Amino acid sequence: MVNLEMSNDVTVTLPRIQERIPTVVVDDAHVVYRVYKGAAGNTSPVAAFKRMVTRTSAPNVREVHAVRGVSFTAYRGEAIGLIGSNGSGKSTLLRAIAGLLPVERGAVYTQGQPSLLGVNAALLNDLPGERNVTLGCLAMGMSPAEVRRKLPEIIAFSGINQRGDFASLPMRTYSSGMSARLRFSIAAAKQHDVLLIDEALATGDKAFRKRSEGRVRELRESAGTVFLVSHQLSSVRDTCERTIWLESGEIRMDGPTDDVIRAYNEFANGK
Amino acid sequence: MANLLADPDSGLTPAQLAARHGLRVAGQRPSLGRYSGQLWHYRHFISAYAHAKLTASFSNARLGQLWQVLTPLTNAAVYYLIFGLVLEQDRGMNNFIAYLTTGLFIFNFTQTSVQQGTQAISGSLGLIRALHFPRACLPLAITATQFQQLLGSMVVLLGIVVATGEPITLMWLMLVPAVLLQTVFNAGLTMAVARLGAKATDLKQVMPFILRTWMYSSGVLYSVTLFSENLPGWATAIVQYNPMLVYIELARIALLEDTHLLNDSLPLTWLIAVGWSLLAGLGGYLYFWRGEQEYGRG
């Protein structure tokens, strides 16, 4: 892996440069999605029938051009922060990388199957935490034996048993922080080629954040690529050495985290 | 900073770079063979998910999984009250209770699978958007859950059949292939409606009516002789090929000594049953696979 410090004195360290292996290539990607404005349009049955007869699309659907021509390449072993104001297209970009949203134009190429870890990654709320761990691990393609081996590790990492035996209680009894922690622990239990984290670290308490940042570092060292969307600049600074700043669906800046965050702060304060 | 370095990848377009390192387009549909392989790899997930769904559906009821047996029993009692005692639809049949419950339980297996299948995708969006697995796991898990439910109902059914004076014969064994064929049929149908329901969310509202019409044309609640007596010849011929009627008749032949049937020829009935199961099973699977990359988007 080559980072900026090494590339600055590139003439000295030239023989040591290894070939960098790209894991995500985003080539001029545009993402357009349709939003349902809900009850904003005329939703009466008569109006709906009229639309069906005249074959016009519902007026409460609006197209949003969320990502406009983003291009970058991510390499193995990198942790990349994605920052930007609300609605700048960060989460949309992650979903396009995960293959959950189609690109309108351009292309997204990935190595293996990226895993998206979001805050709304719901499992079965009526089932105990343990069962959810089993299900989640099987859903990630682990074998039953592997799941049995990892189950205690995952429960311990999530720390949900710190206040008594919560692992055997249904997940609907968990606080939002607890279930977010359990979900992160499940997703982090597997070795991902590409892990996309969408604000999932924000809900945990301080001790858990420390632990999860450590886990993200581990995942990176074992040759994965991690993307982190966060509004907490401190956690981006702690985990990522490269940061992409998105604004209105376009890349405003892409470079070392410290530089990008400084520019972003100036932008946010100057607004 | 990436462009400052003289690495062997410089000068390549992004597409060439991706091809050079074997990257694939995100969210692309796998080939049918690969997809089937993935599905096989996820078989443990399917059974765990089916079991979890079953447990979760009873988790708020005080009697818990006892409802698995109580629901079909209550159902049978209500229909017997109305169609057997009030409307007197037994038409001189020897064992109307067993006739009715057999039809009811067999039909219910398909009915519930299809009903839940319409929401297989739209009801699990959280799971779909969070994790990557072959989406066919979801409709298949529904079929598996309903199959487990059916086994519970079967115990009740066999109890009713024996209690109403039917002898235990070797014919009972015929029930096994009949139910297996129906399960394949259900799996295919559930996958098909899962894809339909993922896009057309109104399907959920329409489904109960379709299913009710289907139930009345499958001779569940009354003697099938009503069809041949009251329908014109061509309509009876169509009803004879109704897959649900066929699966129900096979179960009735297996369990009941003397029962009213619409299809006279047993080999033909089996042939129709196998045909439907192959058609729905393969067709539904192919249809669902072709939509794989669309699920969970929007």
Interface residues (C-beta under 8 A of the other chain):
Chain A: V2 L4 S7 V10 I17 E19 R20 I21 P22 T23 V24 V25 V26 D27 D28 Y33 R34 S71 T73 Y75 R95 A96 I97 A98 G99 L100 L101 P102 A107 V108 Y109 T110 Q111 Q113 P114 S115 L116 L117 G118 N120 A121 A122 L123 L124 D126 L127 R131 T134 L135 G136 L138 A139 M140 G141 S143 P144 P170 R183 G255 P256
Chain B: M1 A2 L4 L5 D7 P8 D9 T13 P14 A15 L17 A18 H21 G22 L23 R24 V25 A26 G27 Q28 H41 Y42 H44 F45 A48 Y49 A52 K53 T55 A56 S57 S59 N60 G126 L127 R129 A130 L131 H132 F133 Q293 G296 R297 G298
